[in-house]
Amino acid sequence: MAVPEKLTDTLETLEMVPDRNERIQLLIDLAGRFEEVPPRIARRPFGEEPRVPACESEAFVFTEERPDGTLDFHFAVENPQGISAKAMAVILGDALSGAPLAQVAQVPTDVVYRVFGRELSMGKSMGLMGMVGMVSAMAKQRAEGKGV
């Protein structure tokens, strides 16, 4: 399966940090880079359509089309303690924005385990997988000409 090269690079970098505590610190640092969706894209209160299903941190996903037809992905995370959701938003935004839509559409939701490991609670895992699934679905819809 061909996933975007930047995502593969990010996953390989994370996997080079096998120590759980070091990886946690790296993910916390990534979450610190989180930037809210720009007001030109969306303003609060957000509607239900961009809400990530099952996400405990109340995450939202928004897209912005680039001139080449690819998408930029923007996120809002309403829970200020949503460190995992913010880290995932940074990873997805950095690695998938501008990538070929067909590749973004193929990103598997279990990529969450490659990022965070399997120690996450079921609720957190489902929310993070929901973020990945939503980004993939938005790319698939756009690739099929249905818009997002």
Secondary structure, 3 states (H helix, E strand, C coil): CCCCHHHHHHHHHHHCCCCHHHHHHHHHHHHCCCCCCCCCCCCCCCCCCCECCCCCCCEEEEEEECCCCCEEEEEEECCCCCHHHHHHHHHHHHHHCCCCHHHHCCCCCCHHHHHHCCCCCHHHHHHHHHHHHHHHHHHHHHHCCCCC
